[in-house]
Amino acid sequence: MKPVLALLFLSVLILFASCQPAQNNSNTTVTTAVTPPTAQELKIIPRPQSIEDMMKQRGEQDQAQPMVKIVSPAKNATINGSTVEVKLELSGDLKGYMPHKDPATGKGNHIHVILDNQPYEAYYEIGQPFEMRNVAEGKHTLRVFPSRPWHESFKNEGAFQMVSFTVKGGGDTSKPTVTNSGQKMASPSASPGASPAPSREGKDFASSSAGNVDPAKPLLTYSRPKGEYTGADTAAIMIDFWLLNAKLQGDGGEYRVHYTIDNNSSGFIDNWNPIWLTGWTNGKHIVKLELTDKNGQPIDNGGYNSTSREINVVKQ
């Protein structure tokens, strides 16, 4: 073979060899390991130290016995038009407790205002008018109770108030009900269970109607968790609620509160105190609270005793 042809032949052999896949000496396929997503394992922990510290800073406010009265709307009132003005009076042994938002922190004592069974809206300045706008025509239920800056409710007698009222000539059911400060109270066409602020405090509340709530029967009012949790707030998330006409087993009664997270983690709360859960993973979660009898069977009252909320956990 001539030298030129030999050199060409050798070059072809080298090129061919370089195109072949590398062989593993163990004759096994090489794969890249993929880390599976972290499974959510929730557990109850004591009240977080950050809350304990806040309670100490507040002094005796957390031993207050605030009482709320709904001045407007009146019980069984008929409201003409889609705007409903909420007027409240605060009394009782306040020990310095007063609703107010700290401009620096954006937090403070406030009143939870709930239209039908929608998520609550915070009412910080009860000396300022609070309006629910675009309220749908029909019967509605309003529930209110005082809360601390971290949204833990006061549970003393007289703290919770509820009235039913009827709206004639209501708002556009394709649009949400809002307050006069722009907070959304209810979503369009919502059923029970389910912008810059102007001068008056109030919101457009989503179109919402009341279930047939009996104020003489056991009633669970869902309060927390709600909305989005970010940063340090994701470490421990509080479950809190208000009970009317129902005493839990651990408090000498016969009822229980069953909580379910994402149709997976669940448990019972047998004392009327908030609990804090840790171990949340990033993303959206569904939290369901349900009032049951001692055997775990649901107790109905207008559909309000079984309520689900979607929250979003954003860890940084």
C-alpha positions in Angstrom: 0.0 0.0 0.0 1.3 3.4 -1.0 2.2 5.7 2.0 -0.5 8.3 1.0 -3.2 5.6 0.9 -2.0 4.1 4.1 -2.2 7.4 5.9 -5.7 8.1 4.6 -6.8 4.6 5.7 -5.4 5.2 9.2 -7.2 8.6 9.5 -10.6 6.9 8.6 -10.0 4.3 11.3 -9.3 6.9 14.0 -12.4 9.0 13.0 -14.6 5.9 13.1 -13.3 5.0 16.6 -13.9 8.4 17.9 -17.6 8.3 17.0 -18.3 5.1 18.9 -20.1 5.4 22.4 -17.9 5.0 25.4 -18.1 1.6 27.0 -18.7 1.1 30.7 -16.3 -1.6 32.1 -19.1 -2.9 34.3 -21.4 -3.4 31.3 -24.1 -1.3 33.1 -26.0 1.7 31.9 -24.8 5.0 33.4 -27.7 7.2 34.7 -28.0 10.6 36.4 -29.7 10.5 39.8 -32.8 12.8 40.1 -33.6 14.1 43.6 -37.4 13.5 44.3 -39.5 16.4 45.5 -39.5 16.8 49.3 -42.5 15.2 50.9 -44.6 17.4 53.2 -44.5 16.1 56.8 -46.5 18.5 59.0 -46.3 18.5 62.7 -47.7 20.6 65.5 -45.3 22.7 67.4 -45.7 25.1 70.4 -46.5 28.8 69.9 -43.5 30.2 68.0 -41.0 32.2 70.0 -41.6 35.2 67.7 -45.2 35.3 68.8 -44.2 34.8 72.5 -41.9 37.8 72.1 -44.7 39.9 70.5 -47.1 39.0 73.3 -44.5 40.2 76.0 -44.1 43.5 74.1 -47.8 44.1 74.1 -48.1 43.8 77.9 -51.6 43.0 79.2 -53.4 43.5 75.9 -53.6 39.7 75.3 -55.6 39.3 78.6 -58.1 41.8 77.3 -61.8 40.9 76.9 -62.9 42.9 73.9 -66.6 42.9 73.0 -67.9 43.9 69.6 -71.4 45.1 68.7 -72.7 45.3 65.1 -74.5 48.6 64.9 -75.1 48.4 61.1 -76.4 46.5 59.3 -79.1 45.8 61.9 -80.4 42.3 62.4 -82.8 41.2 59.7 -82.5 44.6 58.0 -83.3 45.1 54.3 -80.7 47.2 52.5 -81.6 48.9 49.3 -78.7 48.9 46.8 -75.5 47.0 46.6 -73.4 49.0 49.2 -73.7 47.9 52.8 -72.1 50.0 55.5 -70.6 48.3 58.5 -70.6 50.1 61.8 -69.1 48.5 64.9 -68.8 49.4 68.6 -66.0 48.1 70.8 -66.3 47.7 74.5 -65.4 45.4 77.4 -62.2 45.1 79.4 -59.8 46.3 76.7 -56.6 46.7 78.7 -55.3 49.0 75.9 -56.6 46.9 73.1 -57.6 49.1 70.1 -57.7 48.2 66.4 -55.0 50.2 64.5 -52.5 49.4 61.7 -48.9 50.4 62.4 -47.7 52.2 59.2 -44.2 51.0 59.7 -45.0 47.3 60.0 -48.3 47.1 58.3 -49.6 45.1 61.3 -51.8 45.8 64.3 -54.9 44.9 66.2 -58.0 44.6 63.9 -61.5 43.1 63.5 -62.1 40.2 61.2 -65.1 40.9 59.0 -66.7 38.0 57.2 -69.4 38.2 54.6 -71.3 34.9 54.3 -68.6 32.2 54.3 -65.9 34.1 52.4 -62.4 34.8 53.7 -62.3 37.6 56.3 -61.2 41.2 55.6 -59.3 43.1 58.3 -60.9 46.3 59.7 -58.2 48.3 61.4 -59.7 51.7 62.0 -63.2 51.2 63.4 -63.7 55.0 63.7 -63.6 55.1 59.9 -66.6 54.0 57.8 -66.2 50.5 56.3 -68.3 49.6 53.3 -69.0 46.3 51.5 -69.6 47.2 47.8 -71.3 45.3 45.0 -73.1 43.0 47.5 -75.4 40.6 45.5 -79.1 40.7 45.9 -80.5 38.3 48.5 -79.9 37.1 52.1 -76.5 37.5 53.7 -74.7 36.8 57.0 -72.1 39.1 58.6 -69.7 37.8 61.2 -67.1 39.8 63.2 -64.6 39.2 66.0 -61.5 41.0 67.3 -58.0 39.8 66.4 -54.4 40.3 67.3 -51.7 41.5 64.9 -50.8 37.9 64.0 -54.5 37.2 63.4 -55.1 35.1 66.5 -58.7 35.7 67.5 -60.0 36.8 71.0 -62.3 34.0 72.2 -64.0 35.6 75.2 -67.8 35.9 75.5 -69.1 38.8 73.6 -66.2 39.0 71.1 -68.2 37.3 68.3 -71.2 38.9 66.7 -73.3 37.8 63.8 -76.3 39.3 61.9 -78.3 38.3 58.9 -79.6 40.9 56.4 -81.2 41.1 53.0 -80.1 43.2 50.0 -82.5 44.4 47.4 -81.3 45.8 44.1 -77.9 44.2 44.6 -74.7 44.4 42.6 -73.3 42.7 39.5 -72.9 39.0 40.3 -70.2 38.7 37.6 -67.9 41.0 39.6 -66.5 40.6 43.1 -67.8 42.2 46.2 -65.2 44.6 47.6 -64.7 47.1 50.4 -64.3 50.8 49.9 -60.5 50.3 50.3 -60.4 47.8 47.5 -60.2 44.5 49.4 -62.0 41.7 47.8 -64.6 40.2 50.1 -66.1 37.6 47.8 -65.6 36.2 44.3 -68.0 36.4 41.4 -70.8 33.9 41.7 -69.4 32.5 44.9 -71.5 30.2 47.1 -71.2 29.7 50.8 -67.9 28.0 51.7 -66.3 29.0 48.9 -56.8 49.0 43.7 -55.7 52.0 45.6 -57.7 52.8 48.7 -60.2 55.7 48.5 -61.0 57.9 51.5 -63.4 55.5 53.1 -62.3 52.1 54.4 -64.2 49.4 52.5 -64.1 46.6 49.9 -66.0 45.1 47.0 -67.0 41.7 48.3 -67.3 38.8 45.8 -70.8 37.9 44.9 -71.9 35.8 47.8 -75.1 34.6 49.5 -75.7 33.2 52.9 -76.5 29.6 53.7 -79.4 28.9 56.0 -77.4 29.6 59.2 -79.1 28.9 62.6 -77.5 31.1 65.3 -78.8 28.7 67.9 -76.9 25.7 66.5 -73.2 24.9 66.7 -71.2 27.1 64.3 -67.6 27.0 63.2 -66.1 30.2 61.7 -62.9 29.6 59.7 -60.3 32.3 60.4 -56.8 31.3 59.6 -54.7 30.3 57.6 -55.4 32.7 54.7 -53.6 34.1 51.7 -49.8 34.0 51.0 -47.0 33.2 53.5 -43.5 34.2 52.7 -40.1 34.2 54.3 -40.1 33.6 58.1 -43.9 33.3 58.1 -43.6 29.9 56.4 -41.8 28.3 59.3 -45.0 27.8 61.3 -48.5 28.5 60.0 -51.4 29.0 62.5 -54.8 27.3 62.3 -57.4 29.4 64.2 -61.2 29.5 64.3 -64.2 30.8 66.2 -66.8 28.5 67.8 -70.4 29.3 68.7 -72.6 27.0 70.7 -70.0 24.3 70.7 -67.6 23.1 73.4 -64.7 20.8 72.3 -64.0 17.5 74.0 -60.8 18.7 75.7 -62.8 21.6 77.2 -65.4 19.4 78.6 -67.7 19.3 75.6 -68.6 16.8 72.9 -67.4 18.4 69.7 -64.1 18.2 67.7 -62.5 20.2 64.9 -61.1 18.2 62.1 -58.4 19.7 59.9 -57.2 18.4 56.6 -54.3 19.6 54.5 -54.2 18.8 50.8 -56.5 15.8 51.4 -53.5 14.2 53.0 -52.3 15.3 56.4 -55.1 15.5 59.0 -55.9 15.6 62.7 -58.3 16.7 65.4 -58.3 19.8 67.5 -59.9 19.1 70.9 -59.1 22.3 72.7 -60.3 25.8 71.6 -56.9 27.2 71.0 -54.9 27.8 67.8 -52.3 25.3 66.6 -49.2 25.9 64.6 -48.0 23.5 61.9 -44.5 23.3 60.6 -43.1 21.3 57.7 -44.9 23.1 54.8 -43.5 22.8 51.3 -43.4 25.4 48.6 -46.6 26.0 46.6 -50.4 26.1 47.0 -52.2 24.1 49.7 -55.8 23.4 50.6 -56.7 23.7 54.2 -60.1 22.4 55.4 -61.7 22.8 58.8 -64.8 20.9 59.8 -66.8 20.8 63.0 -67.7 17.2 64.0 -69.4 15.3 66.8 -67.4 13.1 69.2 -67.4 10.3 66.6 -66.0 12.5 63.9 -69.3 12.9 62.0 -69.8 16.3 60.4 -72.2 18.8 62.1 -74.0 20.9 59.4 -75.2 24.5 59.8 -75.9 26.2 56.5 -72.7 24.7 55.0 -70.5 26.9 57.1 -69.2 24.1 59.4 -67.0 22.7 56.6 -64.8 25.3 55.0 -61.8 25.1 52.7 -59.3 27.8 51.9 -56.3 27.8 49.4 -53.1 29.3 50.7 -49.7 29.8 49.0 -46.4 29.1 50.7 -43.4 30.9 49.2 -40.1 30.0 50.9 -37.2 32.3 50.1 
